[in-house]
Amino acid sequence: MRRIHAFEFHERSECPGVIRESIVETLGRGLRWGRVYDGVGNRFADFCQRAGCDTVLDLCSGSGEPVSILLDALRRRGVQAPRFITSDLFPNLASMDRVARRWPSQIEVMRTPVDATAVPDNIEHGARTVISAFHHFPPQLAARILADAVRNRQAIFIVEPCPRKFSRFAAMLPILALSMYINPLLAGSRRLLKGLLTYGVPVVPALGLWDGLVSTMRMYSRGELEHMIADLGGGYRWRFHEEPYFPRGIATIFEGIPAVRPA
């Protein structure tokens, strides 16, 4: 399927905050309940060991929940996790802080904006992650994220919950639907309004389904990712992996580690 960079409702500035929150909460809980990144945990632990990093800068963190989900996967496997710094160009500090309080020794919140295509030099870290967010960027910006990592000799680990195949998105639908319809009961705020927009007037299910389909159409293939790094020069070891999860899902991983780390 050809990649299509259509719009997602929850990314639009005119999208009401309660709908945006509902969609983001649904996705985060669905990824957690579905244990979508459990297999990714082992890959990430190996990546950190090969990259020699103990502090990771997470780019485009959004709510911060994807980092927490990855930390949960590492903990279930008894793997020592690195310290994370969550960051975003438009940081949702309230949500990031809630997540950080669950992991007081593992997550630090970057309180100033961080552009993933031009990371400031004053943030000390040994590697970068982009978790469930790389598909949000059009090709030109996505390539600049990779180029900035290479320019600064930083290892980078990118993971997405599914490839660009509707059959793989369909594998996630049952758990996402369950998460969506339970979300108003578990949400941290505006439960009544979220319930109305989910059960009464089903705006959240309709827009959430659209955003999920569009996210799938936006995913990058292995060939497209390799094309982005083709002109970045040598000195990096790039790998692409697919990690299956129950029942028929596949998470994709694209990682790059410099052959020689900076002194």
N, C-alpha and C positions, 0 to 999 in steps of 0.2 A: 504494500500500500504506500502510495506517495505521501510524503510528509506534508501536512497542511497546518499552517500556523493561524488557525482561527482564534476568535476571542473567547475568553472564559468570563462568565458573569462576575465571579468573585474577585477578579482582578480589576474590574472597572471602577473608576473613582465614584461613579454615580450609583453603584450597587449599595443598598442600605447595609449598614454595619451588622445588623442582626442576621441578615442572610449570609453575609460573608463569614461571620463567626460560625454559623450553623454548618456551612460547607466545610470549613477548615476543621472544626471539631469532629465532624463525621469522618473525614479522611483520617485524621490522627488516630481516632479510636478504632476505626476499621483496620488500619495498618497494625495497630497493637493487638487487637483481638485475633486477627488473622495470622499473627506471628510471621508476617510477610518477610521480615528481615532477620529471622532466626539463622538461616543459612548464611546470610551476609556477615553475621558476627564473626564467624571463623575466618572468612576472607579478609575482613577488616583487621582482625588481630594479626594475621600474617603480614598484611600491608604495613601496619605500624612497626612490626619487628624488622622488616626489610628496609623501611624508611628510617628507622632509628629515631622515631619521634615519641615524645611523651606529652606534648601539647599540640592540640589540633584546633585550627581555626575553621569553624563551620560557617560557610558563606550562605547567604540567602536563607537564613534560619526560619523565617516566618514566625510561627508561634513558639518555636523552640522544641516542639513535641517530637519531630523526627529524630533529633539527637537523643532524647530520652528513650525513644523506642529502640534505637541502636544500643544504648547503654543497657537496657533491659535484656536484649539478646546476648550481649557479652556476659552479663551477670548470670544468666541461666546456664551458660556454658562454663562458668567458673574462670573466665578469662580476665586478666588484669586490663582494665580500661585506661586509656589516656585521659588527661584533663582536656575538656572542651571549652572553647570560647565561642559563644553564639553571637552572630552578627547579622546585620541586614542593612540595606540602603535606607529602608524606612522601618527602623526597629520597633516592634510591638513590645515595649518594655514591660507592660503589665503581664502579658502572657509569658514572656521569657523569664521574668522574675518568678512566676508561679512554678515553672518547670525547674528553675535553678534551685528553688527551696527544697525540691524533692531530692536533689543531688548536690548538697552543699559543698562537698569536697571535689566534685567532678565537673561542675559547670560554672563558668564565669560569664557574665553578660557584658558584651561590649555596648556601652551606652551611647556612643556616637555613631553616626552613619558610616557604613563601610561599603564601598563600591567594589563588587566582586571582580570588575575588570581592571581595577587599579587599587590594589590593597595597600594601605599606608605602610611605610617601612617601620613604623614604631610599634607594631604589634608583633611581639615575639611568639613564634610558633614553629613547629617542625613539619607540619603537613596541613593540607586543606581538605575539607569535605564539602560536597554539595549533595544533600540528601533529599530526594523526591522533588527537586526544584529545577534541575538543569533544563528540562523541557519547556520551562516558562520563557526561556530566552530564544529569540530568533537566531539564525545561524551566525550572523556577524558578531553579535554580542557573546554568544556561546563560545565562539572561537577566541574572542578576546579574553575570556575567563581562563581558558587553557593557556593562551600566550602569556598572560601575566604570571601564572604559576611557573612556566618555563623560564621566563625572563628573570624571576627571582629565585630560581633553582629550588622550588618548593614541590614536594610530592603532593599529588592530588588524587582523591578518591571520590568518584561520582557513582551514585546508586539511584536507580529508578524502580518503581514497583512492578512495571510490566513493559514488555516490548511493544512495538507498534503493530499489534494484532488485536482485533476485536475479540477473538476467541480467548486471549489471555486476560483482557479486561473483564470478559464475562465470568471468568473464574473468580474474580474479586467481588462481583456484584452481590452475592448472597450476604457476605459479611458487611459490605458497605450499606446495603439496604437495612440490615438489622441495626447497624450503628446509627443510621439516619433516623429511624423511627423510635429509637430509644433515647436519642440525644436530648430531646426536650426535657426528659426526666432526670438526666444526669448533668446537664449544662450548668456551668457556674453562675450564669446570669441570664436574665430575661427569659425564664422558662415558659411563662405563659404565652408570650408573643411567639417564641419559637415553636411552641405546641400548636398555636393557631395556624402558623405558616407551614406546618408539617402535616397536621391531621385535618384541620378545617379547610383551609384554602391551600392545596398542596404546591405552594410555590417552591419551597426548598427541595422537595423531591424532583420536580421538573428541572429546575436550574442546576441542581447537583448532578443529575444524569447527563445533562448537556455538557457540563464542565468535565465530567469524567470521560465522556466520549472524545471531547476536544483534546484533553490531556493525552489520551491514547494516540490520537492522530499527530500530536506534536513530538512524540518520543523520537529520539535519534537512533538510527541503526548503527551497527558496528562500522559499516563502510563510511557513513557520514561522519562519525567521530574520528575515524582514521584520516579522513580527508582534511579535517580541521587541523590536525597536527603535522600534516605532510610537509609543510614549509617552515616548521619551527626548529629544524636542525636536529642533529644527533644528540647523543649524551643522555637520552632518556630511555627507560624501559617501559613500554606501554603494554597493557594487558586488557583483554575483554573477557568477562565471565558471564555465565547465566546460572542463577541459583534457583532451582525449583522449590515451590512450597505447595502445601495441600490446599485444594485438591488438584488443580491443574495450572496454578500460577507460575510465573517465572519473573524473578527480579534480575535486572541487568546491572553489571558493574563495569566501569571503565576507570582504570587507574594508571597513573604514570609516576615513576620514581626516577630521579636523576641518578645516573651511574656513579657520579662523584658528587657527594654532598659538599656544600660550601663550608669553608673552615670557620 
